[in-house]
């Protein structure tokens, strides 16, 4: 099952590039959750290279940026068909869809400017101050309204097609190894409301 069959009609920015051959795909049986991630990247191209190099397998990646500038429409990229398991959250891969938003996450302030953790300059107007328990970070890259809305639409579409899905959770809430994604700027309430409007039922945002 691919998302172009189910998203809002006419959604203009979608592509599909599988990360694994068919003989390395394993069924996803009665999934009950969607796990939301960020990728510590600044572009979909960087996300793709990271996914193929790392062995991660998100079902979807959503990108609202292009070389540091906001896109007018977010781009959805699918790596894994929905009926198969991804590799994105230890202990949850057998029961959850993985949806990643392209976002560099925490930012470093140096000489009055902001940089990603891998050294790319980031515009201050595309960042906000926030704290996350257990981390020293003070600045984070924002999520665009288009990204959050598209994330909600994708989650709602998945939940509508898979009635066993009851929750949309942060990776940091289910990880056992100190993950912080999708970070303090992810508006899970907005994502949940958009998703609920599409799937027609309440969804939890706690594990």
C-alpha positions in Angstrom: 0.0 0.0 0.0 1.5 3.3 -1.0 0.3 6.7 0.2 -0.4 8.2 -3.2 -3.5 6.0 -3.2 -4.8 7.5 0.0 -3.7 11.1 0.6 -5.9 14.0 -0.3 -6.7 14.0 -4.0 -4.2 15.9 -6.0 -1.4 16.1 -3.5 1.4 17.3 -5.7 4.7 16.3 -4.1 5.1 12.5 -3.5 7.7 10.0 -4.6 8.7 6.5 -3.7 12.2 5.0 -3.5 12.3 1.7 -1.6 15.3 1.1 0.7 15.2 -2.7 0.6 14.5 -5.4 -1.9 11.3 -7.4 -1.5 13.0 -10.4 0.0 14.2 -8.3 3.0 10.8 -7.0 3.9 8.9 -8.4 6.8 5.1 -8.0 7.5 3.8 -5.4 9.9 1.1 -7.2 11.8 -1.7 -5.3 13.5 0.2 -2.0 14.0 -1.2 0.1 16.8 1.0 3.3 16.6 2.7 5.9 14.5 6.2 7.0 15.8 7.2 10.5 14.8 10.9 11.3 14.3 13.2 14.0 13.0 16.4 13.1 11.1 19.0 15.7 11.9 19.1 16.7 8.2 18.3 19.9 6.3 17.0 18.5 3.0 15.3 15.5 1.6 18.4 14.7 -0.4 20.4 14.6 2.8 17.7 12.4 4.4 17.8 10.0 1.5 21.6 9.7 1.7 21.5 9.2 5.5 18.8 6.6 5.3 20.6 4.5 2.7 23.9 4.8 4.5 22.6 4.1 8.0 20.2 1.2 7.4 17.3 3.2 8.9 13.9 2.5 7.3 11.1 5.1 7.9 7.9 4.5 6.1 7.7 8.2 5.2 9.9 11.3 5.2 8.3 14.7 5.0 10.2 17.8 3.9 9.1 21.4 4.0 12.5 22.9 3.3 14.9 23.3 0.4 18.4 24.3 1.1 17.3 26.2 4.2 14.3 27.9 2.5 10.7 26.9 3.2 8.9 25.0 0.5 5.5 26.2 -0.5 4.3 22.6 -0.3 5.8 19.8 1.8 7.2 16.8 0.0 6.3 13.3 1.1 8.9 10.5 0.3 8.0 6.9 0.9 10.7 4.3 1.7 8.8 1.3 3.0 5.3 0.1 1.8 2.9 0.3 4.7 2.3 -3.4 4.9 5.9 -4.0 5.9 8.1 -3.2 8.9 10.5 -0.3 8.9 13.6 0.1 11.1 13.2 3.3 13.0 12.4 2.6 16.7 13.8 -0.2 18.8 11.1 -2.4 20.3 8.4 -0.7 18.2 9.3 -1.7 14.6 6.9 -4.7 14.7 4.0 -2.6 15.8 4.4 1.0 14.5 4.7 3.0 11.3 7.7 5.4 11.3 7.2 8.9 9.9 10.2 11.3 9.9 10.2 15.1 9.3 13.3 16.5 7.8 14.7 18.8 10.5 18.2 19.3 11.9 16.9 19.4 15.5 19.1 21.2 18.0 21.2 24.2 16.9 24.5 25.6 18.2 24.9 29.3 18.8 28.4 30.6 17.9 29.6 34.2 17.4 26.0 35.4 17.2 24.9 32.9 14.6 23.2 29.5 14.6 24.5 26.3 13.1 23.3 22.7 12.9 25.2 20.1 14.8 27.0 19.3 11.6 28.1 22.9 10.9 25.5 24.2 8.4 24.5 27.9 9.1 20.8 28.2 10.1 18.7 31.3 9.9 17.7 32.6 13.3 14.1 33.4 12.0 13.8 29.7 11.3 14.7 28.7 14.8 13.2 29.1 18.3 14.4 28.8 21.9 13.3 25.8 23.9 14.5 23.3 26.4 14.4 19.5 26.4 15.0 17.6 29.7 18.5 16.1 30.0 20.0 18.1 27.1 22.0 21.3 27.0 20.4 22.6 23.8 18.8 26.1 23.8 17.9 26.6 20.1 16.0 24.3 17.8 15.0 24.4 14.1 11.3 25.1 13.8 8.8 22.9 11.9 6.9 24.7 9.2 3.1 24.9 9.3 3.1 23.0 6.0 5.2 20.2 7.5 3.0 19.9 10.6 -0.2 19.8 8.5 1.2 17.3 6.1 2.4 15.2 9.0 -1.1 15.2 10.4 -2.6 14.4 7.1 -0.2 11.5 6.6 -0.9 10.1 10.1 -4.6 10.5 9.7 -4.5 8.7 6.4 -2.6 5.8 7.9 -5.0 5.6 10.9 -8.0 5.7 8.6 -6.6 2.7 6.6 -5.4 0.8 9.7 -8.1 0.9 12.4 -5.8 -0.8 14.8 -3.7 2.4 15.0 -4.7 4.2 18.3 -1.8 6.5 19.0 0.8 8.9 17.5 3.9 9.1 19.7 7.2 10.9 19.8 10.3 8.7 19.3 11.6 10.2 22.6 8.6 8.9 24.5 9.2 5.3 23.4 13.0 5.1 23.0 15.1 3.4 25.7 18.4 4.9 24.4 18.1 8.7 25.1 16.5 9.8 21.8 15.2 13.4 21.8 13.4 13.5 18.4 11.2 15.0 17.3 12.2 17.6 19.9 10.4 20.3 21.9 9.1 22.2 18.9 7.0 19.4 17.5 3.3 20.4 18.0 1.8 17.0 18.6 -1.6 18.6 19.5 -1.9 20.1 16.0 -0.7 16.9 14.4 -3.3 14.8 16.4 -6.2 17.2 15.5 -5.4 17.1 11.8 -5.1 13.3 11.9 -8.3 12.8 13.9 -10.2 14.9 11.5 -9.2 12.6 8.7 -9.5 9.2 10.4 -12.7 10.1 12.4 -11.7 8.9 15.8 -9.6 10.0 18.8 -5.9 9.2 18.8 -3.6 9.3 21.8 -0.2 11.0 21.9 1.2 8.9 24.8 2.7 5.4 24.6 
